[in-house]
Amino acid sequence: MGQQPLFSGLVFDENGHSVSSTCVGSEPFYVVDDEGFLRHIPSQDVDRQVLGMMKQMIEENKDLLTSETAKMLGQEDIFTKAAIANQLNHIDHQFDELLQKGIPEEGRAYMGMMGFKVVINLHGEVLKVEQPGKVIDEDGE
């Protein structure tokens, strides 16, 4: 895993306070201030929960994501859609690479400016992931 937590700077506690990060040895942690007691939560536990939530959202909207991505690329042919769908089908592999390489600081800063936010409790359980935009289905939901 990278030297710092994947979502460093984007994680907040239940009270809206930013959660810091640190390394103990070579293992990265999120540090939650529990009224002066600093709880160290292995970052991989939190990061995998967030990625799991993202995977679920991707799977629920795979067809829409495939067609809209092809449209954005200006290549709406069957082969492009198949390639995009294949990438979405192997999202676990993509996430494993992301955990290894991390998100560049500029990428995390951009995510923060766009409104991406992870809220955890004192035990490192992800309570919610706020994202900049929502996918709206055909029913308007």
DADANOR-V998716 format. One record per residue. N is the residue number from 1. RES is the residue in one letter. PSI is psi in whole degrees, 0 to 359 (none if undefined). Layout:
n->N res->RES psi->PSI
n->N res->RES psi->PSI
This chain:
n->1 res->M psi->154
n->2 res->G psi->173
n->3 res->Q psi->343
n->4 res->Q psi->159
n->5 res->P psi->146
n->6 res->L psi->317
n->7 res->F psi->30
n->8 res->S psi->130
n->9 res->G psi->353
n->10 res->L psi->4
n->11 res->V psi->136
n->12 res->F psi->155
n->13 res->D psi->180
n->14 res->E psi->337
n->15 res->N psi->5
n->16 res->G psi->8
n->17 res->H psi->139
n->18 res->S psi->139
n->19 res->V psi->128
n->20 res->S psi->176
n->21 res->S psi->156
n->22 res->T psi->172
n->23 res->C psi->137
n->24 res->V psi->110
n->25 res->G psi->237
n->26 res->S psi->4
n->27 res->E psi->125
n->28 res->P psi->145
n->29 res->F psi->151
n->30 res->Y psi->143
n->31 res->V psi->114
n->32 res->V psi->128
n->33 res->D psi->108
n->34 res->D psi->79
n->35 res->E psi->47
n->36 res->G psi->338
n->37 res->F psi->122
n->38 res->L psi->109
n->39 res->R psi->125
n->40 res->H psi->117
n->41 res->I psi->123
n->42 res->P psi->124
n->43 res->S psi->327
n->44 res->Q psi->327
n->45 res->D psi->313
n->46 res->V psi->313
n->47 res->D psi->319
n->48 res->R psi->325
n->49 res->Q psi->316
n->50 res->V psi->314
n->51 res->L psi->325
n->52 res->G psi->319
n->53 res->M psi->319
n->54 res->M psi->319
n->55 res->K psi->317
n->56 res->Q psi->316
n->57 res->M psi->320
n->58 res->I psi->314
n->59 res->E psi->322
n->60 res->E psi->338
n->61 res->N psi->25
n->62 res->K psi->314
n->63 res->D psi->315
n->64 res->L psi->316
n->65 res->L psi->319
n->66 res->T psi->310
n->67 res->S psi->321
n->68 res->E psi->324
n->69 res->T psi->316
n->70 res->A psi->320
n->71 res->K psi->317
n->72 res->M psi->326
n->73 res->L psi->347
n->74 res->G psi->23
n->75 res->Q psi->83
n->76 res->E psi->24
n->77 res->D psi->165
n->78 res->I psi->327
n->79 res->F psi->319
n->80 res->T psi->316
n->81 res->K psi->321
n->82 res->A psi->320
n->83 res->A psi->318
n->84 res->I psi->315
n->85 res->A psi->321
n->86 res->N psi->317
n->87 res->Q psi->319
n->88 res->L psi->327
n->89 res->N psi->338
n->90 res->H psi->35
n->91 res->I psi->331
n->92 res->D psi->318
n->93 res->H psi->318
n->94 res->Q psi->317
n->95 res->F psi->322
n->96 res->D psi->318
n->97 res->E psi->320
n->98 res->L psi->319
n->99 res->L psi->324
n->100 res->Q psi->315
n->101 res->K psi->331
n->102 res->G psi->173
n->103 res->I psi->127
n->104 res->P psi->151
n->105 res->E psi->320
n->106 res->E psi->322
n->107 res->G psi->317
n->108 res->R psi->321
n->109 res->A psi->317
n->110 res->Y psi->316
n->111 res->M psi->317
n->112 res->G psi->318
n->113 res->M psi->330
n->114 res->M psi->351
n->115 res->G psi->9
n->116 res->F psi->132
n->117 res->K psi->137
n->118 res->V psi->131
n->119 res->V psi->125
n->120 res->I psi->161
n->121 res->N psi->185
n->122 res->L psi->343
n->123 res->H psi->1
n->124 res->G psi->11
n->125 res->E psi->132
n->126 res->V psi->121
n->127 res->L psi->322
n->128 res->K psi->157
n->129 res->V psi->116
n->130 res->E psi->129
n->131 res->Q psi->155
n->132 res->P psi->326
n->133 res->G psi->159
n->134 res->K psi->143
n->135 res->V psi->127
n->136 res->I psi->127
n->137 res->D psi->183
n->138 res->E psi->336
n->139 res->D psi->358
n->140 res->G psi->16
n->141 res->E psi->none
